[in-house]
Amino acid sequence: MKKGIDTSEEHALKLDEKDPLSNFRDDFYIPEDTVYLNGNSLGLLSKRAESSVLKVIDEWKELGITGWTEGETPWFFMAEILGEMISDMVGAKPEEVVSTGTTTVNIHALVSTLYRPHKGRDKILADELNFPSDKYALEGLLELKGFDTDEKLKMVPSSDGYLLDEDKIVEMMTEDVVLVHLPSVLYRSGQLLDMKYLTEEAHKRDIIIGFDCSHSAGVIPHELHGWDVDYAMWCGYKYLNGGPGSTAFLYLHERHFEKEPKLKGWFGYEKERQFELSLDFVHDKSAGGWQISSSSVLGSAPLLGSLEIIEEAGLENIRKKSRKINEYFIGLVSELLDDVEILSPERAEDRSSHVAIKHESADAISSLMREKGFITDYRPPNVIRLAFSPLYNTYREAWLTVMCIRDLIDK
Ligand SMILES: *Cc1c(COP(=O)(O)O)cnc(C)c1O
């Protein structure tokens, strides 16, 4: 579909000039001669994240063990402090979020508590397009209970391999289902699911529901508490720019605080009494109760700086730019690239911050793009994902990308 948009470079430059977030790009280290379109897999380093890590390194140097209590952000409380910092961005109460573990470990920690099978109601509903690790984790949990995963794990199918139909998901919330685990955004097509609607429908049927928000955290506002979502988790290294393997987050609705964590560990102990080192486990009545081990302080420290930037830019503004730059990119693709199909949803409100395109020579296109400095993400057999991270990508980069793809296809 041709949209008749202005395809000139001048127009791209004008959009950048009018971009209220354009200053934030200077906060980031952009790899030289590169158009970096992979912020949905690994966000870039910011100067502020760099300095918050160096700060902790210095504290370790100068304070040794005393850093746990005397650090500028005391290491012992860093997980809770980061949880509080991000709680507004995900619409949760401060005590409902903690920074801990990794995404997959957090799925284990939360689902092992909330999955309570009983006679006739013992199935988990997931979907066939979620990130594989989510499915592995759910299978592992079912196997630990001695269940046959083929029987207990129901997968919502996709009709085209890229998108999910929300009504189909609801239709599969049948009486045998006790828990639904879904992504907020499908990692391939970038489809954003309606978490509010799905939560309402699950709760009408007495089903626990949780979301893996790895591809929406930091780029889309959430109302996890307001929507009444039971649990969620997300990683720190995509749009949150926390660095490779940085500490992840978990959210647990306060109504579940009294429930017993099943992956117990000493960092989930009642915070004030943790160092009494009692052999009887009593968990903290907050999301913090679901921590397992000592905080990964060095893996968390970058988030102190990177979350500050997001807070300053404002998540609403970030979302606005993300929609606009994606709309612009999709407009250019429709206008200028004939054999390229857009796999991401058509309506802007159904998309996250990356666009997936399909071309029969996607493999070759993406490797030639890489040679020219365009870092994208190829997904076999014929899909390229391009993420526009609103804090550092520009409209001109979107324009350059389309020009580059057009040249390659023409050749
Ligand atoms: C990136 C991502 C993960 C990553 O999991 P880790 O355990 O942190 O490596 C998990 N699930 C989804 C949906 C993701 O997008």
The ligand as an SDF file (V2000), in Angstrom:
LIG
                    3D

 15 15  0  0  0  0  0  0  0  0999 V2000
   15.3640  -11.5410   25.5900 C   0  0  0  0  0  0  0  0  0  0  0  0
   14.3060  -12.4380   26.1030 C   0  0  0  0  0  0  0  0  0  0  0  0
   14.5900  -13.3870   27.0890 C   0  0  0  0  0  0  0  0  0  0  0  0
   15.9950  -13.5310   27.6180 C   0  0  0  0  0  0  0  0  0  0  0  0
   16.0840  -14.3480   28.7040 O   0  0  0  0  0  0  0  0  0  0  0  0
   17.3650  -14.4040   29.6390 P   0  0  0  0  0  0  0  0  0  0  0  0
   17.0370  -15.5260   30.5040 O   0  0  0  0  0  0  0  0  0  0  0  0
   17.4480  -13.0940   30.3630 O   0  0  0  0  0  0  0  0  0  0  0  0
   18.5620  -14.6270   28.7820 O   0  0  0  0  0  0  0  0  0  0  0  0
   13.5390  -14.1740   27.5540 C   0  0  0  0  0  0  0  0  0  0  0  0
   12.2830  -14.0400   27.0670 N   0  0  0  0  0  0  0  0  0  0  0  0
   11.9830  -13.1250   26.1180 C   0  0  0  0  0  0  0  0  0  0  0  0
   10.5770  -12.9860   25.6300 C   0  0  0  0  0  0  0  0  0  0  0  0
   12.9850  -12.3120   25.6070 C   0  0  0  0  0  0  0  0  0  0  0  0
   12.6960  -11.4260   24.6550 O   0  0  0  0  0  0  0  0  0  0  0  0
  1  2  1  0
  2  3  1  0
  2 14  2  0
  3  4  1  0
  3 10  2  0
  4  5  1  0
  5  6  1  0
  6  7  2  0
  6  8  1  0
  6  9  1  0
 10 11  1  0
 11 12  2  0
 12 13  1  0
 12 14  1  0
 14 15  1  0
M  END
$$$$
